[in-house]
């Protein structure tokens, strides 16, 4: 019989009889079947309101509520999908990473979950039988509670993701000091945020100082200069042992070192190297800098590197190298071509030129490196000279840019955010993230070139005019659609022959020749 029939109850002589509207009395079997059908209908409609908000209400007296909920949910999903997939998923996701975007997501997840759950509860109430047995009522209640959890738990996880992101971003994004050198050239609003900025220069600094002690030492320095139209990128590694580096005229240390950072009284300039600039400003001469300058070491390092390469540095990102290991692990590893005969793990070069303390080797060949091996791939010094090490670092940047997978990152989102919050600082504005995501998408289709600074000048007596000339020639190279794309990986054999060998020297090497072309395609060496 139909569950839409409206049975009535009459009590005669202490017995209970159930009848339909036309007065026909139902048998006990028919009553049990009718109530069973009512329960199935209630469970089905409650389940439908769980699959999509309000759908289950379309078969109840509250059908217009169901229509309103279902249409509101559809409109919300369509708007979110359009924002997410228009212009690429990475760019779309970055739209929600802005301050307003994160607040909007928080509101959507919280209010959306509450309204969705309300639809489930209303559906359950509207479909509940008035004369069900206690067992049927508890079955319906338990199912309804389960359906509420099906919605509430993912919503709570989404809220947690937003909260973790906001917490990490509060640590990551810092203000740039614009007291010297002017403000950064940033994107604008509109369909093409980089329309008025033909080139943007980003400084990547690696520190081995440990968490919250970035001021102690810069372990690696690299400028990424990006053509915003073509996506062509030029990597310029700055040797950590460069001497006589120039301070800009408006930097307080220019008066201390008018002829460059050079101190022969400390042993032929042995202490006055590029990687000592941060400490020189941050610790030794902080009193020379304005009181409102939060990090003279970072600012001076950025300004000096800008002088070396002849480019204004727009943005700076600092990553603790130990934290780099956590990030790579959180991302699920990175694929690299390791050159023959492999790369030593650990070890150091003694004053007598002997290599001691090597604890293992990264085997040669194309393979997936976890965070620990990726760190040693990027940092190992006993595998060759600092020049070889910088080449490997450029290869690592090349691989990380190309292997970024938004879907995989979403599954490891919390770990990535927590690692980033603890180990990365950058002065990019958070609200500019969508524009930078779009720029990364362009970089994937552009050429990736390397300026070989170390192979072009002597570390102890650099020709800075020559470095600037090489950088200028690299930036003026036209886009080559046939050039290897970022992340293009040569075969293992070709990589072994073209990449610098990872031998274990008996003395630390110094590159003073021009055996490598001043400007090369980065992918060819990776």
MOVENLIN-V191589 format. One line per field, one symbol per residue. phi: phi as a letter, one per 40 degrees, with the letter a starting at -180 (. if undefined). A space follows every 10 residues. Layout:
BEGIN
phi = ???
END
This chain:
BEGIN
phi = .ccccbcbbb bbfgbbbbbc ccgccccccc cccccccccc cccccccccc cadgccccbb cccccccccc cccccccccc ccccbcghcc cccccccccc cccccccccc cdcccccccc ccccccbccc bccdcccccc cccccccccd cccccccccc dccccccccc cccbcccbcb ggcccbcbch cbcbdbbcab bbcbbbbbcg dgbcccacca babbbbcccc gcbbcbccdc bcbfcccdcc cdccccbcbh caaccchfgc ccbdcccdcd ccbcbccccd ccccbdcccc dccccccccg bcccbbbbbc cccdcccccc cggacbcccc chbcbggabc ccgccbgcbi bccchcacbc dcccccdcbd bccicccccc cccccccdcc ccccbdcccc cbdccccccc ccbbbabccd ccddcccccc ccccbccbbb cccccbbccc acccccdccc cccccccccb cccdcdgcbc cdcccccccc cbcbccbccb cbbbcbddbb cdccbb
END
